[in-house]
Amino acid sequence: MEFTTIRFEKSDRIGTITLNRPDNMNTFNIVMLRELITAFETAALDDEIRVVILTGEGRVFCAGADVKGVDELLGIHLEQIEDSDIMKLVNRLVVTIRQVPKPVVAVLNGVAAGAGANFALACDIIIASEKARLAENFINIGLIPDGGGTFFLQGRIGYQRAAEIFFTGKILSAQEALDLGLYNCVVPPEDLLEKVREFARELAEKPPRAIAAGKALLNRETIPRLRGYLEDEAKYQRLMAATQDAREGITAFIEKRKPKFIGK
């Protein structure tokens, strides 16, 4: 199986999915979303794989959506068929990650921003480098969190803390995210790969059917609620993408200046 934006490798009963656009900070596009869904669905059905790792090539995990132009990103307000609709693909990927009947470990080697942060939060376990940062920075470009951000963050740290992060676009250091309970552990960057491999090998030794059953039970009420949040996030995101504030926010981001929001 050949991919152009990710790598999918299998060894020692561990499947490793690596976002592979390091020159673009591993930002995602339609092609990457499709390939990620295919990789996770393949890993879910492969009996030789007992653990799945999600990480990024280079110094960044995922900096969010690939913003090449204002009109391209704002085009999300127009609903498309699923295979060409970035919002529908983001939502499908998040649910797919949660439904893999195996442990999915996010390895944050660097910045996880926007929906990239929420792809990590969708995983079962997060191991992060001390250099990793988590950014729910949608507000800075006039948008709202998507990819399950409103569901995952509020559920883990409570309404007030989630509201502060969403409304300010605050970027969390690795230690801050750990202290909030968002990460399982934080390790020095030079120890990250060794720590992850050791942990993944330990998980691979556990009985896979018991893990699958346990994960299904943990998600018994979670996935239906998550689907509802994802649908509402997509609805509101399309509305936000049609606003003047979103156009200004994204234009300012591309032009590397402070945006001037007018509330329209």
MOGI-V371205 format. One record per backbone hydrogen bond with DSSP energy under -0.5 kcal/mol. NH is the residue of the N-H (numbers start at 1). CO is the residue of the C=O. Records with the same first field share a line. If there is no record, write none. Layout:
# MOGI-V371205
NH->CO + CO
This chain:
# MOGI-V371205
7->18
9->16
11->14
14->11
15->51
16->9 + 14
17->15 + 53
18->7 + 16
19->17 + 55
20->5
24->21
25->22
26->21
27->24
28->64
33->29
34->30
35->31
36->32
37->33
38->34
39->35
40->36
41->37
42->38
43->39
44->40
45->41
46->42
47->45
49->46
50->13 + 48
51->13
52->103
53->15
54->105
55->17
57->19
60->57
61->111
62->111
63->25
66->28
67->65
68->66
73->69
74->70
75->71
76->73
77->74
78->75
79->77
84->81
85->81 + 82
86->84
89->85
90->86
91->87
92->88
93->89
94->90
95->91
96->92
97->93
98->94
99->95
100->96 + 97
102->100
103->50
105->52 + 103
106->104 + 125
107->54
108->106 + 127
109->107
111->59
112->133
113->62
114->135
116->113
117->114
118->114
119->115
120->116
121->117
122->118
123->120
124->104
125->104
127->106
128->185
129->108
130->187
132->129
134->172
135->112 + 133
136->170
137->135
140->137
141->138
142->139
143->138
149->146
151->148
152->148
153->149
154->150
155->151
156->152
157->153
158->154
162->158
163->159
164->160
165->161
166->162
167->163
168->164
169->165
170->165
172->134 + 170
174->130 + 132
177->173
178->174
179->175
180->176
181->178
182->177
183->177
184->126
185->126
187->128
191->188
192->188 + 189
195->191
196->192
197->193
198->194
199->195
200->196
201->197
202->198
203->199
204->200
205->201 + 202
206->203
211->207
212->208
213->209
214->210
215->211
216->212
217->213
218->214
219->215
220->217
223->219
225->221
226->222
227->223
228->224
229->225
230->226
231->227
232->228
233->229
234->230
235->231
236->232
237->233
238->234
239->235
240->236
241->237
242->238 + 239
243->240
244->264
247->243
248->244
249->245
250->246
251->247
252->248
253->249
254->250
255->251
256->252 + 253
257->252
261->259
